[in-house]
Amino acid sequence: MDGEELADLDKLGPEKLLLRWMNYHLARAGYSKTVANFGKDISDSHAYLNLLAQIQPADLSPPLSAFCVVSKQGRHVSRVLVN
């Protein structure tokens, strides 16, 4: 962030630093939630799918995309990564 020094980031510790990096890229992808932990917040894999779609190389062919899939019963919605 603006005005931060590398020493400020060193104080965060590895998990907090990774969460911050992940949330930065999720926000750039338009993902509406904030990941606060690597337990319940990512258990449905939506954040991971959006993160992978966001950080993929620009020249990846075919590109990955995260989208929703609804089961035939309409009760279960999941995201899948398409390649």
N, C-alpha and C positions, 0 to 999 in steps of 0.2 A: 504494500500500500504506500501511498505517498508519504514521504518523510521517514520511512522505516529504514533501519540499518540491518545489515546481515546479523548483527549480534541480537537484535530483537527477535529474529526468526529462530536463532539458535536456542533461545530461551523457551520456545514453545514445546520442544520435545518432538520426537518423530511422529507420534499418532496425531497430535494437534496440527502439526505442519501438514501431514497428508490430508487430514480433514479439510483444512483451509484450501489446499490446492484443489481437492475434489470439488468443494463448493464453488470455488472460483469458476471452474470449467462447467459445472452444472448450471450456474447462473448465465454463463455465456450461451449455453445450449437452450435457455428458456425453461429449464426445469424449475418448477414452482416451489419445491420443498428444499429445506436445508438439512443436510446430513449432520447430526450431532454426535453419532457414535457408529461403530462398525458392527453393531449387533442388530437391534430391532429396526433401525432406520434403513438398513440395506437388505433386510431379510427377503423382500419381495423382488429384488434385483432390478427394479425400475431405475434406480440411480445408476447402477453399473451400466445398464444398457444405454442410457442417455450419455453417460461419460464416454463410453467407447465410441459412440456415434460422433461425439464432439471432438475427440482428440485423434481420430483416425487421420492418417496422412492424406493430403489433398489429392494425391494421384492414385489412391487406392481404387482398384477396379476389379469388380464392381464395388461401389461404396456401400458401407454398412448404414442401416437406418433402423431406428427403434420405432415400433408402432404397436398399437393395441390389437389384440385378437380376442374376440368374444366367442365363448363356447356355444354349441348348438342350443343349449338350454338357456343361454343368456344370463346365467348366474355367475359365471366365472370369467373375469377379464384378466388377461395377462399380456405382458409385453414380450415380444420376441425380437431377436436381432436377426436381420435378414442379410444374407450375403449373396 
